[in-house]
Amino acid sequence: MSDYKLLIGGRLVPGAMTLNVINPATEGVLAMAPRADCAQLEEAVAAAKAAFPAWSATPIRERGALLARLADAMEARQGEFARLLTEEQGKPLAAAMHEMDAAIARIRYFATLDLLPRVLREDATRRIVQERMPLGVVAAITPWNVPVLLLAQKIAPALLAGNTVVAKPAPTTPLTTLKVGELCAQILPPGVINIIVDQNDLGGALTSHPDVAKVTFTGSTATGKKVMESVVSTLKRLTLELGGNDAAIVLDDVDPKEVAPKLLAGALFNCGQGCIAIKRLYVHESQYDEICDELGRLARKIIIDDGLKQGTQMGPLQNKAQFEKVKDFLKSASESGKIIAGGNALPRKGYFIQPTIVRDIDDDARLVKEEQFGPILPVLRYSDVDDAIARANDTDYGLGGSVWSNDLARAAAVAAKVVSGTVWINQHLDMHPDIPFRGAKQSGIGTEQGQEGLEEYTQARIVNMAKARA
Ligand code: NAD
């Protein structure tokens, strides 16, 4: 029996089956999670559908107040949540606390927003107003890299807008999401949010379900395409936050010693498992050797260990499949470039990979073309900045990117040519709940965060009133 429960129709229930959740730092079984079958998925969707009329009729301020209570309840148990997050995801405890901070901040931010009608035209003859209606049942599907933050980022706007939710975490990190479910069961009316866990087998049934009105999905581009196909027959609303291959372009006027730690932090965030981590680095030939050396020196100093151990700076990769994938990247990187730091898995239990810097690598190497999602950074040399921009843009992805220079005007001019949903200058990864986030090209469709992100969970409706008598 699992200590964890699914949340269906306001009740915490065992799964039809169970699945083992592995601690990536030890490879031991951390816990058994409940696993839903198709019948439980049907129950969850039916409960969300049944809860929709009353929840959507609840005043938005009341819905916001309940969300604020959820944020308070998460904060009250933040330490416990963070520890569990480290155990199931692998990130160091301080990073897990930070993820909890960010998740709580997301919920609090959305709890205060409003969806006021907008008067588009008003004259003597007519009044035309645009209103925002909730959509119905929202399916919220999350990946394993930042499970609590991404859950919060989806359920808070969906619920505030008056929708009900069926949430499904990734099978390798379900526990923190189920814990959020325990709090939801105490705070939100039955059926308003339902949480099921699968073993990568229920996603299609959920996204294609006729009673689901919208899918909000964060995960890989390959799965995102399957999700898009699955919603075609019912023309569901869809938000996709997908993979990235963010490039950082370093102009020739930087101080190598000052910029290198910032670049490395951008690349190794979450052990490289960030959709918006720096995944390719373009450095001018005049500073190439110096920056490579500095990156190598810093990478070798990073303390890798179990995230629960004090002093750990980088934890393991989250799961075995990703560990094997990253080891393949290491092998191909050693053939197509020169590894100057790291390059190996640690000879111990756990999915640990040394922070790795690869120099003298070609643009067509696998490590440059594909999303590595691990702590391996390829450093590419350029001589002409327009050529660097063209190479940075030569990808199907377009999530984030950054430009680094001591001349802000010059950096801004380069940034203007980067094709991505976000481009940073002299930083990477800076995110805020009120700032919209989205992917260009195959990195996504639609927007999360900010007022715009909230409105994605609504249908706009025009009410056009003639002032003449009927
Ligand atoms: P994934 O696509 O394998 O899985 C994501 C989720 O989709 C999981 O919950 C999984 O169970 C579910 N799923 C699997 N098959 C499905 C199907 N056919 N239909 C519906 N759902 C299905 O992704 P992952 O490996 O868990 O996460 C890593 C990826 O996520 C990376 O590519 C990363 O860049 C991306 N990501 C993007 C963002 C963003 O905001 N753009 C944020 C975080 C992660």
Boltz pocket constraint, residues with backbone or C-beta under 6 A from the ligand:
constraints:
  - pocket:
      binder: B
      contacts: [[A, 141], [A, 142], [A, 143], [A, 144], [A, 145], [A, 146], [A, 168], [A, 169], [A, 170], [A, 171], [A, 199], [A, 200], [A, 202], [A, 203], [A, 204], [A, 207], [A, 218], [A, 219], [A, 220], [A, 221], [A, 222], [A, 223], [A, 224], [A, 226], [A, 227], [A, 240], [A, 241], [A, 242], [A, 243], [A, 244], [A, 274], [A, 275], [A, 276], [A, 371], [A, 373], [A, 399], [A, 439], [A, 443], [A, 444]]
      max_distance: 6.0
